[in-house]
Amino acid sequence: METKIQKRKLGNSGMEVSAIGLGCMGMSFGYGTISDEKEMIALIRSAVEGGVTFFDTAEVYGPYINEELVGKALEPFKGKVAIATKFGFNFQDGISTGLNSRPENIRKVAEESLKRLRIEAIDLFYQHRVDLNVPIEDVAGAVKDLIQEGKVKHFGLSEAGVQVIRRAHAVQSVTALQSEYSLWWREPEDEIIPTLEELGIGFVPFSPLGKGFLTGKMDQNTTFDSKDFRSTVPRLSPENLKANMAFVDLVAAFAQRKNATPAQIALAWVLAQKPWFVPIPGTTKLNRLQENLGAAVIEFTADELQEINILSSKIAVQGDRYSGGSAKMINR
């Protein structure tokens, strides 16, 4: 892979990573299939060769097998890459049974994740989802202790709302917020992104390709296996897919103009928003990895960005991003 990716700093924290990271979840969780371990290790190592230094996993992905995979794959690159993982769930017989961000659980997860990841310190430790049963101050305090002990380097939040971010940041500075963000899910622009900018917190968009939708590889007849979480996503339902294709047409038109692919346009758009955004597209295919990394060299003029914004604002997105109550960011 020719392109060496530029580095970016996550907010004011001093944590510097490649401008595009790799989300590893889909290798063993979420899509109804578990990919071949040898192939995924090769893929992760190809990402390192391509300049990726930021890898995203979580104990719940599997559970546990994704962390083990990432740990194996990245062991030869200790100290050269940053691994982000997450805490915040209870498990019974290998199945998540709900949230648990109690300080004693955070500590337990940290110890176990360190072993699975084969590292001495977790580079970025996110609370995976806000736990309404545990004050966020207690969560931040528990991570602060782990940072002081040298077991964790940076504290992150995922899908948290503005008040939670502020309260956590007052106890232990938050390095990054991870939330969904893409050309067709822009809710964070209203309150979240201005708050991050004010506090000097980096932003790690997941699903920057709209769960694969913005790659242009789906059409209005696409269906998902019942084990694939996308089968429950309202905006990917058959009736909504049709209406939402207007987004794909938009990125495809720009892709032609810029001699790029739709996926590259969608990723480059995220990168163009702020210099402290680090998207983490996931993939299990080497050619997709190479395609995604190619987005790092695409630049838009101010006029092109304005044009994308004007055209996309005219498209009414059909369907929520998640089914049921998880569609709203928790903000209490």
N, C-alpha and C positions, 0 to 999 in steps of 0.2 A: 504493500500500500504506500503510495507516494506521499500523500498529504500528512505532514506532521501537524497535529492539531495545536492551535494556540491554547495558552492557559488562561484561566479566569479566576478571580478571587471571589469567594463567597462573602459578600458584604465586607464589613470592617474586621472580620475575624482573623485575616491573614491566612486562612485556609485556601490554598491554591490547587486547582485541579484542571484537568482538560476541559475545554469548552463544551464538549459533548461527553457524557458518561455512558455507562452501559447498565440498563436495568436488567437484572438476571432472573426476575421472578418467573417469567414464562418458560424458563428452561425446565422447571419442575413443579409448576403450580399455576392454576387459574385457567388453563386452556384445555383441560381434560386429558392431556398427555404428558408423560415425563420423557424428556429427550435423552438420547444415549449419552452416558456420562463422558466417555472418551471424546466424543464429538464436541460436547459443550466445553470441556477443558481446552480443547484445541481452539474453539471459537473465542473463549475468554483470552487465551494467550495471543491469538491473532489481534484482538482488540488492543492489547498492551503494545504489540509491535506497531500497530497503527497510530499509537500516540495516546490511547485512552489511559487515564490514570485514576478514574473515579468509577467505582463499581458499587451497585446497590443491591442489597439482599435484605432478608428479615427472617427471624426465627419461624414465623407463621407460614412461610413459603415451604410447603411440604406437609407438615412442619419439619423443620431441621435440615432436610436433605439439600435445600438450596444453599444454606450456609456452608454445609460440608463440601459441596461442589466448589463453591467460590474459594473456600479455604485451600482446597487441593490445587485448584488451578493457579492461584496467585502466590502459592508458597515460594516459588523461585524468585518472586519480585518484591520480597519483603522490603519495606522502607522506600520503595519506588512508586507505590500506588496507594490510593486511599480507599478504604472499604467502609461503606455506610451500612449499618444494620439497625434493626428496630426491636423495641420491646413493647409489651402492653397487653398480652393475652394470657388466658388460662387454657390449659390443654388437658384433655382426658382421652386416653387411648388414641393419641395421635390426631385428635380432632379439637379444633378451637371451641371452647365453651363460653366465650365471652371475654370482656375486657378485664385486665388486672394491671394497674399501674401503681400498686402499692410499693413503697420504697424497698421492702424486703424482696419483692418479686423482681424489681428492676436490678437489684444487686445480683440475684440468682441468675437472671438472664445474661447479665454482663459476663459473669464467670463462665457460663456454659457457651456463650457465643465466642468468647476468646479462644476456647479450646477448639470449637468447630472450625473457626476461621484461621486457626494456627498462627495467631498474632499475640503480641504482648499488650497492645492497646487498640481499642476500637477508635478509628479515626473520627467517625461521626455517628452518634447514637441518638436515634430518633424515638420519640414517643409515637407509636404507630397510629393510634387514634386517641382523641381526648377521652379520658375516663371521668365521667361525672361523679363517680364515687370517691375520687381522690383529688383533693385540692391541687391545682397545678403548681402551687408553691412547694408542696411536698415532693412532687415529681422532679421539679427543677433542683430542689435541695439534694435529692438522692443522686442525681447525675453530677451535681457539683462535687459531692463527696468522692464519687468515682474519678472525676477529673483531678481532684487534689491527690488522689492515690496513684494517679498515672495509668489507670485502667481504661480511661476514655479521654479523648483529646477535645472533642467538640460535641455540643448538645444541639439536637434538632427537634422540630415538631413536624407533624404531618396532618394536613387537613384541619388545622386549628383556625379558629376565628380570631378577630382582632383583639378582643379583651384577653383571651387566653394567651396570645402571643405577648402582649404587654406585661401581664402578670408574671409569666414565666421568665421573661427577659430581665425583669427587675431583680430576680433571685440569682439566676445564672444566665450570662449572655447567650442568646440563641444564635448559632452560626448560620443555620439554614432552615427554611420552611419548605417542605415538600408538599405540593398539591397538584391536582390536575389542572393543566392549562394548555391550550392549543388554539388554533384559529377558530375552532368551533366550540370551545368552552372557555369563555373569557371573563367569567364572574370575578376572579381574583382582582381584576383591574379596578373594580369599584372601590374597595376598601383595603383589601389585603396588601396589594403591591405598594400603594402609597405608605402604608404603615411600615412595611419592610424597608422601604427607602429611608424613611425618617429614622428608623432604629439601626440602620446599617446591617440588616440581616439579608443573607443571600437567598435566592429562590431556585428551587430544583423542581421544574415541571415534570410530572410523570404523564404518561399518555400524550406526549406532544404530537403524536401522529393520530390522535383520536382513536386509540385502540386498534390501529391498523386501517381505519376508514380513510384517512387522508392520503394514504399511499396510492389510492386509485385501484387497488387490487380487489375491491369488492364491487358488486353491482347490485341492482335492486332485487336480484334473485338470490343473493347470498343468504345462506342459512348457517346456523352454528349448532354443533353437537350439544346435547343437553348438559354435558360435563364442562363445556366451555362457558366461563362466566359471562361472555358477551351475549349468550342466548337470553340473558335476563336484562340486558341494557335496553331501556325503552327507545333510545334514539337509533338503535340498530335493528329495531323490529321491522318486519317486511313493509308495513305501511309507511313507516317513518324514513326508512332507507331511501325510498324513492324521492321524497321531498328534499332530503338532506344531500342528495347527489349534486345539488347546485354548488356545494362547497368543493367537492372533488373537481367539478368542471372549472372552478375558479383557480385552484392550485395547478390543474393540468394546463390551463391557458398560460399561466406564468412560467410553468416548467418549459413549455415550448419556446417562449421568448428568451429564457435564460439558459437554454440548452442544458436543462437539468431534469430530474424526475420530480413527480408530485411530492414524494416523501421529502426530498431535499429542499423543496420550496417551503413546505410546512415547517421543517426544522429550522431552516435559515430565517424564517419569519420570527420564530421564537427567539433565536439568538440575537436578532436585530432589535428586539424591544428594549433590553437593558444589558449593559456589560456584565452584570452580576447574576444573570440567568444562566443556569447550567441544566439543559434538558437531559433526560436519561431514557432515550428510546430503548425498548427491548427487542431482541430478536433471537431466533435459534438458527438463523441461516447466515453463512459467511458472506454471500453476495449482498444480503440486506445490510449486514454490518458495514461493509465497504461503501455501499450506497449512502447509508446514514452519515458516515464519517465525511463523505464528500460534501455534505451540507456546510461544513465548517469554512469552506472557501468561497461560498456564494455571498455576494454583497448586493444589497438593494440601495438604490438612490432614495433620497427623501421623497421624491415624486412617486416612485414605485410603491413605497410603503404606504403613502397616503392613498394611492389608488386601490391597493389591496384592502385597506381599512374601509374605504368608501363602498367598494363592491361587496365586501363581506358583511357590512352592517345592513345591507339591503336584503340579506337572506335570513328568513325566519327559521331558526332551528326547530325541528320537530322532535319532541320527546325529551325526557329528563336524562341526565347522564347515568343515574342509577335508579333501580326500582325501589319503591318504598321510602322509608324514613331516612336512608343514608344519602338521599339526594341533597339534603341541606347541610352545609358546613356547620359543625357543632360550634356554637359560640356562646358559652355561658361562663 
